[in-house]
Amino acid sequence: MKCLLNLDEKRVFKEWFFDNAKWNKIYDFFEFCFLKIQDSKRESFTTELNSCLEKGNSGYRMNNGRVSQIIDEHEIEAIKESFNIGDTECGEKNI
């Protein structure tokens, strides 16, 4: 994929992202990126991002375009399940 930023813009972005941005703003940025990419690329974006988050020992993962805090693999599966459930009473599932 071709990058749309020139070298100076990349440097400024990298500096902000890695040196100055608060952790929650970085996760907000990931959610923003998810919304801006083509639907056909969202699954691979999520997979790659989650792989990076896991390698970095982050306590967060992306699912359906939202970055959420996780505790363990069982919780990840429960979160994924809750997004895949149709309308339930009050729109919630008891986990």
C-alpha positions in Angstrom: 0.0 0.0 0.0 1.4 3.4 -0.9 1.8 5.8 2.0 0.1 9.2 1.5 2.5 11.1 3.8 5.8 12.7 2.7 8.9 12.2 4.7 8.5 15.3 6.9 4.9 14.4 7.7 5.9 10.9 8.6 8.6 12.2 10.9 6.2 14.5 12.7 3.5 11.8 12.9 6.0 9.3 14.3 7.3 11.8 16.8 3.8 12.6 18.0 2.7 9.0 18.1 5.6 7.5 19.9 6.9 10.3 22.0 4.0 12.6 22.9 0.6 10.9 22.5 -1.2 9.6 25.5 -2.0 5.9 25.4 -5.7 6.4 25.1 -5.3 8.8 22.2 -3.3 6.1 20.3 -6.2 3.7 20.8 -8.6 6.3 19.7 -6.5 6.7 16.6 -6.7 3.0 15.9 -10.5 3.2 16.0 -10.4 6.2 13.7 -8.3 4.2 11.2 -10.6 1.3 11.3 -13.5 3.5 10.3 -11.6 5.1 7.5 -10.3 1.9 5.7 -12.3 -0.1 3.2 -14.6 -2.7 4.6 -12.7 -5.5 2.8 -9.5 -4.5 4.7 -10.9 -4.2 8.2 -10.5 -7.8 9.2 -6.8 -7.9 8.2 -6.3 -4.5 9.9 -7.8 -5.9 13.1 -5.8 -9.1 13.0 -2.5 -7.2 12.4 -3.3 -4.7 15.1 -4.2 -7.3 17.6 -1.0 -9.2 16.8 1.0 -6.1 17.5 -0.9 -5.3 20.7 -0.4 -8.9 21.9 3.4 -8.8 21.1 3.6 -5.5 23.0 1.8 -7.1 26.0 -1.0 -4.6 25.8 -4.1 -5.3 27.8 -6.2 -4.1 24.9 -7.6 -5.7 21.7 -9.7 -4.4 18.9 -13.0 -6.1 18.1 -15.6 -4.8 15.6 -13.7 -1.5 15.4 -13.5 -0.8 19.1 -10.4 -1.1 21.3 -11.4 -2.7 24.6 -9.5 -3.8 27.7 -9.1 -7.5 28.1 -8.1 -9.8 31.0 -7.6 -13.2 29.4 -8.5 -15.3 26.3 -11.8 -16.3 27.8 -12.8 -12.6 28.1 -11.7 -12.0 24.5 -14.0 -14.8 23.4 -16.9 -13.4 25.5 -16.5 -10.0 24.0 -16.4 -11.4 20.5 -19.5 -13.4 21.3 -21.4 -10.4 22.6 -20.8 -8.5 19.3 -22.1 -11.5 17.3 -25.4 -11.9 19.2 -28.5 -10.5 17.6 -31.0 -8.4 19.5 -31.5 -9.8 23.0 -33.5 -8.5 25.9 -32.3 -4.9 26.6 -29.6 -5.4 24.0 -27.2 -7.0 26.5 -26.0 -10.5 27.2 -25.1 -11.6 30.7 -21.6 -13.0 30.7 
